[in-house]
Each structure stands twice: as structure tokens, then as C-alpha cells.
Amino acid sequence: MKITRAMELIAASRIVKAQARVAANQPYARKMEEVIRNVAAASGGVPHPLLDPREIRTVGVVVVTSDRGLAGAYNTSIIRMAETRLIELKRATSDYRLYVVGKKAQSYFRYRGYQIERAFLGVTDTPGYGDARAVANVVMNDYAEEAIDSVEVFTTRFLSALTQQPARIALLPITPPEEGSASVGYEFEPNAEAILGRLLPRYVEGSMFGILLDASASEHAARRRAMKAATENADELTRILTRQANQARQAEITTEISEIVGGAEALTHG
């Protein structure tokens, strides 16, 4: 109980930091979406490999889980959703490439005989932008080389400390953000097409960074709940066992008293 209580407190402290990182990333993500939207509109629909959809023959599947356990159903929910998608692709005779983030996904899919294209470990506890860039570069390179024709990410959205939701996110090809009510005018140097070519990879990296931050916050929240439940269960078990021990001790004392009284009466009458 002391161990689970300590782990609950550690997870609770990490939730605060993870929430702060999620909140700090949101202005950047919103601004990047705005810039992509305006640059895409100004470029007049110029084609770009990361924007152009194509016939899907091979799907890149990225599964984001934790490196450590003791987080309740956090990993199970994501892995089950991703495996369901892999089974669907097999039935549809479509090929796939599997990329995993976290030891739990790696262990699960390796044990069940799935071929893992690339694994990223030691990332989810406190993800950095470099970690997101590494994952994004791998899938973007495979997408550019047409080894995969789309990328789907299976992760957990952090809605609040009490609510986290497993989700499937389409990462590639990029779907340009919808037109807003107001559009900002830009002057481009050298031109909109070149700027768009520089921005789109950063946009994918930023999207992956947001995904990892959400997953990290969700993991700590799930672990806090799991450890809180374990602490409460241990406390309840302690009360039950203490009551049983007291009852057994009472019964033993009563038996001893009865034996003493019975022995005394036997000596008196003898």
C-alpha cells in the first residue's frame, strides 16, 4: 500500500507538468494550422507529396503506448484498437507497416508475430520535440519513398485528468485545415510553394509532438487512477484482515478462558 501510494503521488505530480506542456504546445499548433491554411490558399492548390492523396496499397500504422505498466487499461485500449485495424487491413488484402512507440506495444506485437518496422523506446514518459521529429521523419521518409501510402496514428487524447480517449488520427497525407472566417495576407519570399515545402514537414513534426504530449499526460493520469484504486484496495484488505485477525484472537481467548474455567470446575468438584 505504501508503494502504490507513493506511485500515485508521483503520477499526480507528473500530470501537472504534462498538462502544462500540453497547454504550452496548443498556441504553436493553432498558429501553425493558421499559417498552413493561409499559405495553402495563397499557393493556389500547388501539389506537394505530403498533401496529395494516392491509391492506398500500404498503410503505415503508428501505435503509441507507454514504456512502463501499472497504468490500468491505458495500453490495452490502444493496442486493441490498433490490432483491430491491422486485422481489417489483412481481411481487405491491404499491406501495412507497423511502427511502435513504447515497450508495451513492442512486446505485445512482437509476441504475437507481427513484423515491427521500427520501434521508439524511452519516449513517452517525458517526450521532447526531438523524439517527435525522429518518429515523424521515419514515416515521412517512408511516405516519400512510397513504401507507405498513408499514416494512421493510434494514441490517447488527453481531455482532462479524469477523461482520456483512445483515438485514431490520420497523419498522412496532410489534410489542410479548413478555411477560417478570417484570412491573413502574407508576402512570400521566395514564393508560396517553397514556403509550403518547408512548413509541411514542420507541421507533421508538430502534430506528432502534440500526439506524444497527449499520450504522456494520458499515461500519467491513467497510472494515478490505477495506483489510487490499488491503494484503496490495499487499505480495504488491511481492514478486512485486521477484523478477521481480531475475531480469531477473540475466539482463541474465549476458548482459553472456557478451558481454564472448565479445568477449575473439574478441580473443585474433584
N, C-alpha and C positions, 0 to 999 in steps of 0.2 A: 504494500500500500504506500509506503514511503517512496519507493522508486517511481510508481505511477503518478504519485502526487507531484514529485519533482519534475517528471517529464511533462506533466500538464502545465506547470508553471513556466517551464522553458518554452513550450509551444505557444503559450499565451503571449509571452514577451516577443516571440518572433513574429506572431501575427501582426502586432502593431507596426513593426518595421516593414513587413511585407506589404501591409496596407498602404503605408506611406510611400513605398516605391511604386505601387500600382497607381496611386493618385498622382504622383510626380510625373509619371510617364504619359498620363492622359492628355495634357496640353500639347505635348510634342506630337502625339498620334493624331490629334484633331487638326493641328496646323499642317501636318504632312498630308492628310487627306484633302484639306482645302487647297494646298499647292498643287497636288496631283490632279485634282479636279479642274483647276483653272488652266494648268499647263496643257492637260489633255484636250480641253476645249479650244485653247489657242492654237494647238498644233494641227487642228483640222482633221483629227482622226488618222494621223500618221501611224502606220503599223509598227509594232515593236514585238519582238519574240515573247516577252513576258505578258503582253496584252492579248495576243492573237490566239483564240481557241483553235484547237485542231482535233482531228479524229482521235478518240481515246482508245489506244490499244494497251497501254501500260499505265497503271495508276501508282503514284508514289504515296505510300501510307506512312505518316509520321505519328507515332504513339508516345505521348508524354506522360510518364508516371514518376514515381519517387524512387530514390535510391535506397531508402530505408522503409521498414514496415511499421507496424503498430499505428496505423492510420485508419483503422476501420475499413469501410468499403470503398475508400478513395481509389485505390489501384484497381480493385476488382471491377468497378463500374466502367472505367475507361477501357480496360483490357477486353471486357465482354463486348462492349460496343465496337471496338476495333476488330475483334475476331469475327463478329457477325458480318462486318463489311468485307473482310477477306473471304469468308465463305460465299457471300453474294458474288464477289468477283470471280471466284472459281466456278460457280454454277453458270455464270454468264460467259465462261470461257475467256475472260479477260486476264491479262497478266498483271502482276503487281511487284513493286519493290518496297521492302519494309525497312523503315528507319525507326529506331527506338531511342528514346531519351529516358534514362533511369534504369537501374539494375532490375527492378521488379518486372518491367516489360521484357527486358533481355532474357531473364531467367525463364519467364513463362513461355515465350515464343520459341526459345531455343529448346526447352524441354519437350515441346510438342512438335518439333521437327520443322518449324518454319525457317526459311532462309532469311537471315538478317543481313541487309546490305551494309548498314552502318549503325553503330551504337555510340551514344554520347553519355558518358557516366560522370558522376560528381558534379552535376549541373543544377539540379532542381532545388537544392537546399537554399542557396543564395545565388541565383543566376545573374551573370553580368552580360553586358552588351556583346562582349567578345564571344560568349557562349552562343548567343542568338545568331551572331554573324557566322560562326562556324557551321551551325545547322543550316542556316539559310543558304550559304554558299554551296554546300554539298547538293542540296535539292535543286538550286538554280543551275548549277553546272550540269547535273543530270538532265534537267529540263531543256537546257540549251543544246545539249548533245542528242536530244530526242530519245534518250533512254527511258524517259517517262513523259507522259503527255498531260498529266495533271497531278496536283499535290493536294492531299487531304490530311488535315491535322486532327487527331483525336486527343482532346485535352479536357480540362475542367475550367469552367468560367467561375470566377470569384464574384459573387453578387453581394455577399455580406459575410460577417463572421459566422452566421448561422446557416447560410444558404450557399451551396456550391452546386453547379450543374454540369454534368458531362455534356460535351458538345463536339460536333464535327464541323470543322472550319475549312472552307475551300481557300487554299493559299495561292495556288497557281492553276490556270492563268489568272492574272490580276483582273478583277472586275473593278473598273474605275468607279470611284464614289459618285453617287447620284448628284445631279446638278442642284445646287442650293438656290435659295431665293436671291442671294446677292453674289455677284461675281467680281473679283478684284482684277484690275488690269495690270499686266506686267510688261516690261520691256525685256527682251531676251537677248543675251549675248553668250555664245554666238547665234543660236537660234533655238526655237522651242523643241525641235526634235532632239538636239544634242542634250539639252537640259533634261528632257524627259528620260533619255537614256541613262543619265547619271542618277536621276531621282528614283526611278523604279526599283533598282536593287536596294537602295536605302529604305524604300517603302516596305519591301519584303523583309528586310532585316528588322525594321521597327515593328512590323506586325508579329514576327517571331519573338521579339523581345517582350512584347505585351503578352503573348501567349505564355511564355515561360514565367513571367511575373505573376500572372493569374494562377498558374498551376502551383507555384511556390506558396502563394498565400492560401490557396485551397488546401494544399497538403498540410500546412501548419494548423489550419482551422480544423481539419478532419482529425489530426493527431490529438489536438487539445480535447475534442469531444470524446474520442476513444479513450484517452487516458483518464478523463473525468469520470466516464462510465466505469472504467476499471477500478478507480479509486473508490467510487461509491459501492461497487460490488464487493470489494475487499472489506470495506467498513461494515457492510451488512453481514458478510460472512463472519467477521470478527464478533459481531453482536450475537449471531446465532450460536457460534461455537462457545462463546463465553456463557450464554444461557444454558447450553447443554452441559458444559463443564460444571456449572453451579448446581444443576439438577442432579448430575451424577454424584457430586460431592455431598449434596444434601441426603441423597438416598444412601450413600455409604455411611454417613454419620448416623442416620436413623437406624440403619442395620446394626451398627456397632452398639448404639445405645440399647436397642432391643436385646442384643446378645448379653450385654452387661446386666440389664435388669433381669433377664431370664436366668442368668447364672446366679445372681444374688438371691432370687427367689428359690432356686434349687438348693442353695446352701442353707437358707433359712429353714425350709421345710425338711431338709435332710437332718 
